[in-house]
Amino acid sequence: MKLVLVTFLLVSLVLSSTFFDVSMASSSFCDSKCKVRCSKAGVKDRCLKYCGICCEKCNCVPSGTYGNKDECPCYRDMKNSKGKSKCP
């Protein structure tokens, strides 16, 4: 019985560490893409915050510092509570 429990815990630990690595990879992807996207923003911290939220949900960020939102329809179509574009 103890062997089964130890095996289960070991497998769970391995699987959770694999999931953690994958989630961290997407964060570094979003961080680098949003850093470029927000490089010319007037309020960088707000731009980085909302770009990060949109990137995590859509897994993409349009190229350049402005426009090009047709490259990423999910990013383009996200709206805030006032109906305006949520993503910078």
N, CA, C and O atoms as a GROMACS GRO file, in nm:
protein
  352
    1MET      N    1   0.082  -0.119   0.000
    1MET     CA    2   0.000   0.000   0.000
    1MET      C    3   0.086   0.125   0.000
    1MET      O    4   0.056   0.221  -0.072
    2LYS      N    5   0.193   0.126   0.081
    2LYS     CA    6   0.282   0.241   0.085
    2LYS      C    7   0.352   0.261  -0.048
    2LYS      O    8   0.376   0.375  -0.089
    3LEU      N    9   0.386   0.153  -0.116
    3LEU     CA   10   0.453   0.163  -0.245
    3LEU      C   11   0.362   0.230  -0.348
    3LEU      O   12   0.409   0.310  -0.429
    4VAL      N   13   0.234   0.197  -0.346
    4VAL     CA   14   0.138   0.257  -0.438
    4VAL      C   15   0.126   0.406  -0.410
    4VAL      O   16   0.123   0.487  -0.503
    5LEU      N   17   0.120   0.443  -0.285
    5LEU     CA   18   0.108   0.584  -0.246
    5LEU      C   19   0.233   0.663  -0.287
    5LEU      O   20   0.221   0.773  -0.341
    6VAL      N   21   0.349   0.608  -0.263
    6VAL     CA   22   0.474   0.673  -0.300
    6VAL      C   23   0.483   0.688  -0.452
    6VAL      O   24   0.524   0.792  -0.502
    7THR      N   25   0.445   0.584  -0.525
    7THR     CA   26   0.447   0.590  -0.671
    7THR      C   27   0.350   0.698  -0.721
    7THR      O   28   0.385   0.775  -0.811
    8PHE      N   29   0.232   0.703  -0.665
    8PHE     CA   30   0.134   0.804  -0.705
    8PHE      C   31   0.186   0.945  -0.679
    8PHE      O   32   0.173   1.033  -0.764
    9LEU      N   33   0.246   0.968  -0.562
    9LEU     CA   34   0.300   1.099  -0.530
    9LEU      C   35   0.414   1.138  -0.623
    9LEU      O   36   0.424   1.253  -0.664
   10LEU      N   37   0.498   1.043  -0.656
   10LEU     CA   38   0.610   1.069  -0.745
   10LEU      C   39   0.561   1.105  -0.886
   10LEU      O   40   0.611   1.199  -0.947
   11VAL      N   41   0.465   1.030  -0.936
   11VAL     CA   42   0.408   1.059  -1.068
   11VAL      C   43   0.339   1.195  -1.068
   11VAL      O   44   0.353   1.272  -1.163
   12SER      N   45   0.266   1.226  -0.962
   12SER     CA   46   0.200   1.356  -0.952
   12SER      C   47   0.300   1.470  -0.951
   12SER      O   48   0.277   1.573  -1.015
   13LEU      N   49   0.410   1.453  -0.881
   13LEU     CA   50   0.514   1.555  -0.876
   13LEU      C   51   0.575   1.578  -1.013
   13LEU      O   52   0.597   1.692  -1.054
   14VAL      N   53   0.604   1.471  -1.085
   14VAL     CA   54   0.662   1.482  -1.219
   14VAL      C   55   0.565   1.553  -1.314
   14VAL      O   56   0.605   1.642  -1.389
   15LEU      N   57   0.439   1.514  -1.311
   15LEU     CA   58   0.340   1.576  -1.399
   15LEU      C   59   0.319   1.723  -1.367
   15LEU      O   60   0.307   1.805  -1.457
   16SER      N   61   0.315   1.757  -1.239
   16SER     CA   62   0.294   1.898  -1.203
   16SER      C   63   0.415   1.983  -1.240
   16SER      O   64   0.397   2.098  -1.279
   17SER      N   65   0.535   1.930  -1.230
   17SER     CA   66   0.653   2.007  -1.269
   17SER      C   67   0.656   2.028  -1.420
   17SER      O   68   0.701   2.133  -1.467
   18THR      N   69   0.610   1.930  -1.496
   18THR     CA   70   0.601   1.946  -1.641
   18THR      C   71   0.501   2.055  -1.677
   18THR      O   72   0.529   2.138  -1.763
   19PHE      N   73   0.386   2.055  -1.612
   19PHE     CA   74   0.286   2.159  -1.636
   19PHE      C   75   0.340   2.296  -1.600
   19PHE      O   76   0.316   2.394  -1.671
   20PHE      N   77   0.414   2.306  -1.490
   20PHE     CA   78   0.470   2.433  -1.446
   20PHE      C   79   0.567   2.488  -1.549
   20PHE      O   80   0.566   2.609  -1.575
   21ASP      N   81   0.651   2.403  -1.608
   21ASP     CA   82   0.745   2.447  -1.711
   21ASP      C   83   0.672   2.500  -1.833
   21ASP      O   84   0.715   2.600  -1.891
   22VAL      N   85   0.564   2.436  -1.874
   22VAL     CA   86   0.489   2.480  -1.990
   22VAL      C   87   0.425   2.616  -1.962
   22VAL      O   88   0.429   2.704  -2.049
   23SER      N   89   0.368   2.635  -1.845
   23SER     CA   90   0.304   2.763  -1.815
   23SER      C   91   0.407   2.874  -1.804
   23SER      O   92   0.378   2.988  -1.842
   24MET      N   93   0.524   2.845  -1.754
   24MET     CA   94   0.629   2.946  -1.745
   24MET      C   95   0.678   2.984  -1.884
   24MET      O   96   0.714   3.100  -1.907
   25ALA      N   97   0.680   2.890  -1.975
   25ALA     CA   98   0.725   2.920  -2.110
   25ALA      C   99   0.632   3.020  -2.177
   25ALA      O  100   0.679   3.111  -2.245
   26SER      N  101   0.502   3.004  -2.159
   26SER     CA  102   0.409   3.097  -2.222
   26SER      C  103   0.423   3.235  -2.160
   26SER      O  104   0.404   3.335  -2.230
   27SER      N  105   0.454   3.245  -2.032
   27SER     CA  106   0.471   3.374  -1.968
   27SER      C  107   0.592   3.446  -2.024
   27SER      O  108   0.586   3.567  -2.047
   28SER      N  109   0.702   3.376  -2.045
   28SER     CA  110   0.820   3.441  -2.103
   28SER      C  111   0.793   3.483  -2.247
   28SER      O  112   0.843   3.586  -2.292
   29PHE      N  113   0.714   3.404  -2.320
   29PHE     CA  114   0.674   3.441  -2.455
   29PHE      C  115   0.596   3.572  -2.451
   29PHE      O  116   0.625   3.665  -2.525
   30CYS      N  117   0.496   3.578  -2.363
   30CYS     CA  118   0.412   3.698  -2.353
   30CYS      C  119   0.494   3.818  -2.305
   30CYS      O  120   0.477   3.929  -2.356
   31ASP      N  121   0.581   3.796  -2.209
   31ASP     CA  122   0.662   3.907  -2.158
   31ASP      C  123   0.746   3.969  -2.269
   31ASP      O  124   0.754   4.091  -2.280
   32SER      N  125   0.810   3.885  -2.350
   32SER     CA  126   0.896   3.938  -2.455
   32SER      C  127   0.815   4.007  -2.564
   32SER      O  128   0.855   4.113  -2.613
   33LYS      N  129   0.702   3.948  -2.603
   33LYS     CA  130   0.618   4.009  -2.707
   33LYS      C  131   0.557   4.141  -2.658
   33LYS      O  132   0.552   4.239  -2.733
   34CYS      N  133   0.511   4.143  -2.534
   34CYS     CA  134   0.448   4.264  -2.480
   34CYS      C  135   0.551   4.374  -2.457
   34CYS      O  136   0.519   4.493  -2.467
   35LYS      N  137   0.672   4.337  -2.427
   35LYS     CA  138   0.777   4.437  -2.409
   35LYS      C  139   0.798   4.514  -2.540
   35LYS      O  140   0.815   4.636  -2.538
   36VAL      N  141   0.797   4.443  -2.652
   36VAL     CA  142   0.811   4.507  -2.783
   36VAL      C  143   0.684   4.588  -2.813
   36VAL      O  144   0.693   4.703  -2.856
   37ARG      N  145   0.567   4.528  -2.790
   37ARG     CA  146   0.440   4.594  -2.822
   37ARG      C  147   0.425   4.725  -2.744
   37ARG      O  148   0.371   4.822  -2.798
   38CYS      N  149   0.470   4.729  -2.621
   38CYS     CA  150   0.450   4.845  -2.534
   38CYS      C  151   0.572   4.937  -2.527
   38CYS      O  152   0.576   5.028  -2.443
   39SER      N  153   0.670   4.916  -2.611
   39SER     CA  154   0.795   4.992  -2.602
   39SER      C  155   0.775   5.143  -2.620
   39SER      O  156   0.852   5.222  -2.566
   40LYS      N  157   0.675   5.184  -2.695
   40LYS     CA  158   0.651   5.327  -2.718
   40LYS      C  159   0.527   5.379  -2.646
   40LYS      O  160   0.483   5.491  -2.671
   41ALA      N  161   0.471   5.300  -2.557
   41ALA     CA  162   0.348   5.340  -2.487
   41ALA      C  163   0.376   5.451  -2.388
   41ALA      O  164   0.483   5.457  -2.327
   42GLY      N  165   0.279   5.540  -2.372
   42GLY     CA  166   0.293   5.649  -2.276
   42GLY      C  167   0.286   5.599  -2.133
   42GLY      O  168   0.359   5.648  -2.046
   43VAL      N  169   0.200   5.501  -2.106
   43VAL     CA  170   0.185   5.443  -1.973
   43VAL      C  171   0.224   5.295  -1.985
   43VAL      O  172   0.138   5.209  -2.003
   44LYS      N  173   0.354   5.268  -1.974
   44LYS     CA  174   0.407   5.134  -2.000
   44LYS      C  175   0.351   5.026  -1.907
   44LYS      O  176   0.319   4.916  -1.952
   45ASP      N  177   0.338   5.058  -1.778
   45ASP     CA  178   0.293   4.954  -1.685
   45ASP      C  179   0.150   4.909  -1.716
   45ASP      O  180   0.119   4.790  -1.706
   46ARG      N  181   0.064   5.001  -1.753
   46ARG     CA  182  -0.074   4.965  -1.789
   46ARG      C  183  -0.075   4.886  -1.920
   46ARG      O  184  -0.148   4.788  -1.933
   47CYS      N  185   0.005   4.931  -2.016
   47CYS     CA  186   0.014   4.860  -2.144
   47CYS      C  187   0.061   4.717  -2.123
   47CYS      O  188   0.003   4.623  -2.178
   48LEU      N  189   0.167   4.700  -2.044
   48LEU     CA  190   0.221   4.566  -2.018
   48LEU      C  191   0.119   4.478  -1.946
   48LEU      O  192   0.110   4.358  -1.975
   49LYS      N  193   0.043   4.536  -1.853
   49LYS     CA  194  -0.058   4.459  -1.780
   49LYS      C  195  -0.164   4.404  -1.874
   49LYS      O  196  -0.192   4.284  -1.874
   50TYR      N  197  -0.224   4.492  -1.955
   50TYR     CA  198  -0.332   4.448  -2.042
   50TYR      C  199  -0.282   4.365  -2.159
   50TYR      O  200  -0.350   4.272  -2.204
   51CYS      N  201  -0.165   4.396  -2.209
   51CYS     CA  202  -0.106   4.312  -2.314
   51CYS      C  203  -0.083   4.171  -2.261
   51CYS      O  204  -0.110   4.074  -2.331
   52GLY      N  205  -0.033   4.160  -2.138
   52GLY     CA  206  -0.009   4.029  -2.077
   52GLY      C  207  -0.137   3.950  -2.059
   52GLY      O  208  -0.140   3.830  -2.085
   53ILE      N  209  -0.244   4.018  -2.015
   53ILE     CA  210  -0.373   3.951  -1.999
   53ILE      C  211  -0.421   3.898  -2.133
   53ILE      O  212  -0.463   3.783  -2.144
   54CYS      N  213  -0.415   3.982  -2.236
   54CYS     CA  214  -0.462   3.943  -2.368
   54CYS      C  215  -0.376   3.832  -2.427
   54CYS      O  216  -0.428   3.739  -2.489
   55CYS      N  217  -0.245   3.841  -2.409
   55CYS     CA  218  -0.154   3.739  -2.462
   55CYS      C  219  -0.180   3.604  -2.397
   55CYS      O  220  -0.181   3.501  -2.465
   56GLU      N  221  -0.200   3.602  -2.266
   56GLU     CA  222  -0.225   3.475  -2.196
   56GLU      C  223  -0.352   3.409  -2.248
   56GLU      O  224  -0.357   3.287  -2.262
   57LYS      N  225  -0.455   3.489  -2.277
   57LYS     CA  226  -0.581   3.432  -2.326
   57LYS      C  227  -0.573   3.394  -2.472
   57LYS      O  228  -0.633   3.294  -2.513
   58CYS      N  229  -0.501   3.472  -2.552
   58CYS     CA  230  -0.502   3.452  -2.698
   58CYS      C  231  -0.378   3.380  -2.751
   58CYS      O  232  -0.379   3.331  -2.865
   59ASN      N  233  -0.273   3.372  -2.671
   59ASN     CA  234  -0.147   3.311  -2.714
   59ASN      C  235  -0.085   3.378  -2.836
   59ASN      O  236  -0.017   3.313  -2.915
   60CYS      N  237  -0.110   3.507  -2.851
   60CYS     CA  238  -0.044   3.583  -2.957
   60CYS      C  239  -0.051   3.731  -2.925
   60CYS      O  240  -0.137   3.776  -2.850
   61VAL      N  241   0.042   3.805  -2.984
   61VAL     CA  242   0.048   3.951  -2.974
   61VAL      C  243   0.081   4.001  -3.113
   61VAL      O  244   0.176   3.951  -3.174
   62PRO      N  245   0.007   4.100  -3.164
   62PRO     CA  246   0.039   4.154  -3.297
   62PRO      C  247   0.179   4.214  -3.302
   62PRO      O  248   0.230   4.261  -3.200
   63SER      N  249   0.240   4.212  -3.418
   63SER     CA  250   0.375   4.267  -3.433
   63SER      C  251   0.371   4.420  -3.428
   63SER      O  252   0.267   4.481  -3.451
   64GLY      N  253   0.483   4.478  -3.399
   64GLY     CA  254   0.494   4.623  -3.397
   64GLY      C  255   0.442   4.684  -3.268
   64GLY      O  256   0.400   4.614  -3.176
   65THR      N  257   0.445   4.817  -3.264
   65THR     CA  258   0.404   4.889  -3.143
   65THR      C  259   0.261   4.939  -3.151
   65THR      O  260   0.205   4.981  -3.050
   66TYR      N  261   0.200   4.935  -3.270
   66TYR     CA  262   0.064   4.986  -3.286
   66TYR      C  263   0.001   4.920  -3.408
   66TYR      O  264   0.071   4.891  -3.506
   67GLY      N  265  -0.129   4.898  -3.404
   67GLY     CA  266  -0.199   4.842  -3.520
   67GLY      C  267  -0.169   4.694  -3.538
   67GLY      O  268  -0.135   4.625  -3.442
   68ASN      N  269  -0.181   4.647  -3.660
   68ASN     CA  270  -0.155   4.507  -3.698
   68ASN      C  271  -0.241   4.407  -3.622
   68ASN      O  272  -0.204   4.290  -3.613
   69LYS      N  273  -0.354   4.449  -3.567
   69LYS     CA  274  -0.435   4.359  -3.485
   69LYS      C  275  -0.503   4.250  -3.568
   69LYS      O  276  -0.553   4.153  -3.511
   70ASP      N  277  -0.504   4.264  -3.701
   70ASP     CA  278  -0.561   4.158  -3.784
   70ASP      C  279  -0.477   4.030  -3.778
   70ASP      O  280  -0.526   3.923  -3.816
   71GLU      N  281  -0.353   4.041  -3.733
   71GLU     CA  282  -0.268   3.923  -3.719
   71GLU      C  283  -0.318   3.831  -3.608
   71GLU      O  284  -0.287   3.712  -3.606
   72CYS      N  285  -0.396   3.885  -3.516
   72CYS     CA  286  -0.442   3.809  -3.400
   72CYS      C  287  -0.587   3.845  -3.369
   72CYS      O  288  -0.612   3.935  -3.289
   73PRO      N  289  -0.684   3.777  -3.432
   73PRO     CA  290  -0.825   3.813  -3.414
   73PRO      C  291  -0.873   3.808  -3.269
   73PRO      O  292  -0.953   3.892  -3.228
   74CYS      N  293  -0.827   3.713  -3.192
   74CYS     CA  294  -0.868   3.703  -3.051
   74CYS      C  295  -0.825   3.830  -2.977
   74CYS      O  296  -0.903   3.889  -2.902
   75TYR      N  297  -0.701   3.871  -2.997
   75TYR     CA  298  -0.644   3.991  -2.935
   75TYR      C  299  -0.724   4.113  -2.979
   75TYR      O  300  -0.756   4.200  -2.897
   76ARG      N  301  -0.756   4.120  -3.107
   76ARG     CA  302  -0.831   4.232  -3.165
   76ARG      C  303  -0.972   4.241  -3.108
   76ARG      O  304  -1.022   4.350  -3.083
   77ASP      N  305  -1.038   4.127  -3.088
   77ASP     CA  306  -1.180   4.126  -3.052
   77ASP      C  307  -1.209   4.135  -2.903
   77ASP      O  308  -1.326   4.148  -2.865
   78MET      N  309  -1.108   4.128  -2.818
   78MET     CA  310  -1.132   4.139  -2.673
   78MET      C  311  -1.172   4.282  -2.640
   78MET      O  312  -1.106   4.378  -2.682
   79LYS      N  313  -1.283   4.296  -2.565
   79LYS     CA  314  -1.336   4.428  -2.530
   79LYS      C  315  -1.342   4.444  -2.378
   79LYS      O  316  -1.356   4.346  -2.305
   80ASN      N  317  -1.332   4.569  -2.333
   80ASN     CA  318  -1.349   4.596  -2.190
   80ASN      C  319  -1.497   4.617  -2.161
   80ASN      O  320  -1.581   4.601  -2.249
   81SER      N  321  -1.530   4.652  -2.039
   81SER     CA  322  -1.671   4.667  -2.000
   81SER      C  323  -1.740   4.784  -2.070
   81SER      O  324  -1.863   4.790  -2.075
   82LYS      N  325  -1.661   4.876  -2.125
   82LYS     CA  326  -1.717   4.991  -2.196
   82LYS      C  327  -1.728   4.966  -2.346
   82LYS      O  328  -1.772   5.054  -2.421
   83GLY      N  329  -1.689   4.847  -2.391
   83GLY     CA  330  -1.699   4.812  -2.532
   83GLY      C  331  -1.581   4.854  -2.617
   83GLY      O  332  -1.584   4.840  -2.739
   84LYS      N  333  -1.477   4.906  -2.553
   84LYS     CA  334  -1.357   4.948  -2.626
   84LYS      C  335  -1.256   4.834  -2.623
   84LYS      O  336  -1.266   4.742  -2.542
   85SER      N  337  -1.158   4.843  -2.711
   85SER     CA  338  -1.056   4.739  -2.718
   85SER      C  339  -0.982   4.727  -2.586
   85SER      O  340  -0.935   4.826  -2.531
   86LYS      N  341  -0.971   4.604  -2.535
   86LYS     CA  342  -0.902   4.581  -2.409
   86LYS      C  343  -0.751   4.573  -2.430
   86LYS      O  344  -0.673   4.607  -2.341
   87CYS      N  345  -0.712   4.528  -2.547
   87CYS     CA  346  -0.572   4.498  -2.572
   87CYS      C  347  -0.501   4.613  -2.644
   87CYS      O  348  -0.554   4.668  -2.741
   88PRO      N  349  -0.383   4.650  -2.596
   88PRO     CA  350  -0.310   4.761  -2.659
   88PRO      C  351  -0.249   4.726  -2.793
   88PRO      O  352  -0.185   4.810  -2.856
   0.00000   0.00000   0.00000
